[in-house]
Amino acid sequence: MDILVLDLETTVERIEGRIDNSPKNPRNKCVSGYWGWLGDDTVDHVKKAVWYHKDYNGCDPTDELRADLLSADMMLCHNTKFDAEWLLEMGFTLPPLVFDTMIVEYLLAKGQRRPLSLKESAIRRKVKSLKKSELIDDMFREGIDFSEMPLDVVNEYAEADVKACGELYLAQLPILEREHNQSLKKVIPFMHEMLLFLCEIEMNGVKVDLDVLEEVEHQFQAEKDILEKRLNEIVESVMGDRPINLNSGADMTRVIYSRELISRDAHQQTFNIGTNEAGKSLRPPYMSSSQFIDAVRATTRIVHKTTAIQCPDCSGKGSTQKFKVKTQIKRGKKYRVQTDEPYKNRTKCKTCVGIGAIYQSTGVAAGLRMSPSSPYDASINGFKTDKETIKGLILQAERKKNDVAVEFLTKISRLNALSTYLDSFVAGIQRGTRNSGFLHANFNQCVASTGRLSSGGGMSINLQNQPKRGFPVRKCFISRFENGTWIESDYSGLEFRTACELSRDSQGLADILEGKDIHRQTASIVEQKPADQVTKDERQRAKAQTFLPLFGGTGNGQPAHIKAYFDKFYGIYEGIHGWHQSLMTGTLKNGTVETPSGRQYFWPNVERTKNGRVTRATQILNYPVQGFSADLVQLACIRAFRLFKQANLRSKLTLTVHDSICVDTHPDEIEQVKSILTEAMTGVGEEAEERFGYKLVVPLDIEISGGPNWLEQQEYA
């Protein structure tokens, strides 16, 4: 096999502190290319072509690189997707196969966090040719890109990268041949085929209507303003006159839990808060309920309501005047002397925090008086107030019939969501949309430990975290074609089907074959009403509960009727429960879990705790379901990509989000697109059997919908 090792160097635009190295940025240029043929132990001769550099007159021809790419059997790079997209943008044709040494390093990590840069990977595999220049790193930090660096330094740097990449590949091959790594060889080919699919959708991009996005922004901001006004009213009623920062963890601990830290150090030591030398979060200590209550009382104190009194220093104006100081020299010594000349701007009064008041305790307990449940609720600023914690606190407030707490927590949850929508989605789309009107998302294969795709980085937004149904931001994603249709095909209940597949749960399989709506069943139990009376909203809310037992949830600490659901779930789906036990037992024995696709996860230090639980239990039960589901979706993407090419359609594959594939569809190709998506996604079982030697027993079902944009869609029959 003729293997061409390649590395491209490009300019990088820095926008608002973000690095944009996309070939879709018209201001970015490909500075130079370096390539060579892989021999028995290295790349003997590295060719180069310089196309855009301040110290280089003219532009080298592309003929030799073009010819070598056409004659190569495989192109080898580190972070191949980057180089492949630049080549495609420049009009080159890729070889039949591509290979990414970063993907292999990611798979060899087996779910563990490892640095995956070429430098770190080469050091780990003891590659000899890596000669990274300290000068290069220094210039990058100063914002200097390859087009402005000394050309001889760039050449030396890039040539070393080409050789190092080739040697890294050769070092990886014998590692993959080891018995315990054999299964990974099944994953590698389809991950590289998926890489080409990602190149396709990223280069295609999605059309964005910025006017619609601006309307959505105004709606979000108006709702946010109303929420903040009401939340501040509640804060004043439960806390007194002293203002609270709704974005402060310490202030939220005061409001929600009615407690504040006595000593940050004592709090952190008691609850083992922070990270170890490896950067991993420390494990909270095991405590009984009474021990935990005593620890909370020892490290925190009750917060009292406050009343405001006029500040005697600033007479209620909230500011003080400072005067300039000048330096005088007497007998060779410098003295600072205050003058009568005031500074232009006044400074805030330290006594009253610039509001014209000092605050005194009334002796009356303040706040919502919520209770943290375990050491896992402890945080660096007091106690957790994240999204999942607030969900649990809302349930707690409902049990206590604390209407004020329910309102506050519900509204703070929505406020946090709106802040995310505005700061991440709206601002991210506005920032990432090119002058062409297209947003080119960035997908990552080597970030999520499970094997799922992640999204984001640089100028791209994280589309994987975007809410699915009814999210107004989706309305701004439109078709590039006149009268075009945005079509999305989504797997139905994939995680549940995958859990039933891997566990071979007989009841789960029967429910799937009968077409039972598992989420409606969940809602029926949780809402304590017949299944035929469950509303759409109740069914949607119940989805979270459906998934929790799939990943080892027990329902401990939940209200009785929700805890009953977990007990009933494991009673109904005994196969899933038994499979969970075998997964944990197997991991305790050998530290490894493997999916039918060959993907592996490694937990070397798993142990059983005093309460009988297994450490990393959630990950052990979650990863196989998430990972194999991801592999099935990616196989569907590969099949769709192949079928689109064969049909030579004008319609464009645009996104894969969660368990779906999105297509910007030409008005004349709607039926063809629906047919291809159906064939690609429902026929994944054949692909899995061919590639992995694994036969699916659980049928896969899809829902296809279409409309003028990504929001306003109707399901096709």
Secondary structure, DSSP 8 states (H G I E B T S, - for coil): --EEEEEEEE--EEETTEEE--TTSTT--EEEEEEEEB-SSSBS--EEEE-S-TT--S---SHHHHHHHHH-SEEEESSHHHHHHHHHHTT----SEEEEHHHHHHHHHTT-----SHHHHHHHTT-S-----HHHHHHHHTT--TTTS-HHHHHHHHHHHHHHHHHHHHHHHHHHTSGGGTTHHHHHHHHHHHHHHHHHHHHH-EEE-HHHHHHHHHHHHHHHHHHHHHHHHHHHHHHBSS---TT-HHHHHHHHHSEEES-HHHHHHHHT-SB-TTS-B-------HHHHHHHHHHHEEE-EEEEEEE-TTTTTS-EE--EEEEEEEETTEEEEEEEEEE-SS-EE-TTTTTSSEEEEEEEEE-S------SGGGEETTEE--SHHHHHHHHHHHHHTT-HHHHHHHHHHHHHHHHHHIIIIIIHHHHHHB-TTSEE---EESSSSTTS--EE-BTTB--GGGS--SS-GGGGGEE-SSTT-EEEEEEESSHHHHHHHHHHT-HHHHHHHHTT--HHHHHHHHHHTS-GGG--HHHHHHHHHHHHHHHTT---TTS-HHHHHHHHHHHHH-HHHHHHHHHHHHHHHHHSEEE-TTS-EEE-TT--B-TTS-BTTHHHHHHHHHHHHHHHHHHHHHHHHHHHHHHHT-SSEEEEEETTEEEEEE-TT-HHHHHHHHHHHHHTHHHHHHHHHS----S---EEEEEESBSSS-EE--
